[in-house]
Each structure stands twice: as C-alpha cells, then as structure tokens.
C-alpha cells in the first residue's frame, strides 16, 4: 500500500470515528436531558423495523383464526376471560387485529381510546 493510499484510508477512518463519536455524545446528551423522549424514539425505531404481523402472531400468538393454542395469547385468555372475551376489551382488540391484519398504529390507537 502506498503512502497516498494509507493517508486516504486514514482520513476515511478518522471521519468515520468522528461521526461515531458525535453520535454517541449526542445520544448521551439526549438520554441525560430528555430520557422519556429518548426511550420513546428508541421504541418507535425498533417497532418500525419489526413487521407487525410477526409481533402479533409469532410473539404473542394472535393468529388469523384467533389465539394460537399454547401461545401467550391463549394463556392470557384462559386466565382472564376463560371462553368469553368481553366486547371492546383490549384483548378483543388484539384478537381482532391478529385476525384482520390491522396495523400496529391503528391497534394502539384503538386500545388507547378504550383506556
């Protein structure tokens, strides 16, 4: 590797580390000054990357035919509602969302309106 190539590589690496350092310092300042905002933004970023259908079906067990046998959704239904789920409850909203493929934003808004 020639000296010119080494200098170019070193300058590129220095720029990268400067950007990483600036990101870490800015994030630290945000956490220190506005912790609720930071956690809200982090939650939003993570949930934006995860497909909604995966969250409802694979993680919680709300499938297209209702709660999946042996899933957390089936356990919660058995513990709190037995066979009868109250109309307009948060559980019925999640169950409906899993069956219809409702978006997470619609589902969260619907649950928040019922609280």
Buried (B, 14 or more C-beta within 10 A) or exposed (E): EEEEEEEEEEEEEEEEEEEEEEEEEEEEEBEEEEEEEBEEEEEEEEEEEEEBBEBBBEEBBBBEEBBBEEBEBBEBBEEEEEEEBEEEBBBBBBBBBBBEEBEBEEBEEBBEEEE
